[in-house]
């Protein structure tokens, strides 16, 4: 059950970042390494740290509340609350 939820979190993270990359033309990022790293991460805390750092370092999200909203969306979707 835990691994299933982690898999869903990883899928949503990738899907959401890909949509940012597509919708926001100025990004134009090569997400290959990002996707590989997300897929091979089996620890939620490590995934959180990596994705959060990536969102900031690539200027995808710049404000703390934006990153908090990103994770809130991911976890609500996984929990089936949306």
N, C-alpha and C positions, 0 to 999 in steps of 0.2 A: 504494500500500500504506500509506504513512504517513497520507495523508488518510483512508483507510478506518478506520485505527485511531483517529485523532482523532475521527472521526464516532462510533465505537462508545464512546469515552470520554465524549463529550458526551451521548450517549443514556443511558448508565449513570448519569452524574452527575445528569441531570434526573430519571430514574426513581427514583433513590435518595432525592434530596431531596423529591420528591413523596411518596414512601412515608413519610418522616419526618413530613411535614406532615399526612398522613392518619392515621398511627398515633398520633402524639402530639397529642392534642386541644388542648393548650395553645398549640400553635404558631399554627394558623389563619392562615398567611401567604398573601398574594397573590403568587404566583410568576411573574406575567406578565413583569415586567422581568428577573428572574433568568433565565428561560428564553430570552428574546430575547437577552440578553447572552451566555449560554453558546452559543447557536446561531450567533451572528455572530463568535465568537472563533475565529481560525484558527491560534493559536499556543499550544502546550501550556503553556509557562511562564506566559503571560498567563492562561490558563484556570485553572491551578493557583492563581495569586495571587488571582484574582477569587473563585473558589469558596471557597478557604480563608478569605479575608476575610469572605465572606458567611456561611459557617458560624459564624464567631465573632461577627460583628456582630448576627446574628439569634438568638443564643444557641441555635442548633440543636445544635452541639457546643461544649463549653466547655473541654475539656482537650486538650492537645497530642497525647496518645496516641490520643484519639478521632478526631482529624483524620487522624493517621497511619494508623489502622486503616481509615478511610473510603477514603483513597487506595490503600492496600494492596488492599482489596477491589476497587476499580475496576480497577486495573492487573492483578490476577490474573484477573479475569473477561475482560478484553480479551486477555490472553495465552493464555486458554483453560486456565488451571491449576486451575480449580475445576470 
